[in-house]
Amino acid sequence: MTREEMVMACQRRDKRCVGKFYLAVKSTKIVCHPGCSSKVPLEKNMVFYDTLEAALADGYRPCKRCMKEMWR
């Protein structure tokens, strides 16, 4: 997927993209699934990762809304 397609998927909260990529938010240091119900961040603050592990390795923490299973 291109960056533009990933941005659009996050803005639409497209659940079909869950697991295909992860959205990290520079301003909050949180990583989410593309279908997360949290407020959509500004495009300039979006960083995309192919894997959750890569985002975590860069210092992002899992979203408490869309990744509850990670916090159990």
N, C-alpha and C positions, 0 to 999 in steps of 0.2 A: 504494500500500500504506500501511496505517496503521503507526504506530510499533510497536504491539503485534505486528502481523504480521511486521514486519522483525525484531523481537527473537526471535520464535518461529522464524523461518527461520534465524537465526544459531545459536540453541540446537540446532536439528536438523541444522545444517550442510547445509542444503538447496541442492544443486548446481543446481537449477532456477532459483534466484534470482541466480546469478552473472551479472553484467552489468546487472542491474536496479537495483541500488543497491550502495553500499559502506559497510562498517562501519569507523568510526574509533574508536580507543580513547584516551580522554583521558589515562589514567595512563601509557601507553607511547608516545603520539604515533605510533602505527602505524595504517595503513589496510589492510584486508583485504577479500577477497571474502566473501560470506555463507557459502560452503561451506568456508572455511579449516579445516584440521585442527588449528590451534593451540588452546590452551585458550580456552574461551568466557569473555569478560570479564564482570564484574559489570554488570548492566543500567544502573546509575547512571553507568558510565564509557563507555557506548555513545553515539556520535554517528553519524548517518546522512547520507550524501551521495548525490545523484543521479549524480554523475560523479566519477571518480578525480581529474580535474584540479582540481575544487573542493576536495577533501580535501588535495591537495598544496599548493594555494594557501594553505590555512589552516595549513600547517606540519607536516602528517603525512607520514611516509615510508612507502613501500610495504613490505608484509610480505615477508620473505625466504622464507617457506614457500610462500605461495600466489601470489606474483607474481614468480617467478623470472625470467620473461622481461623484466621491467623492469630487472633488475640486470645483464643481459648487455651 
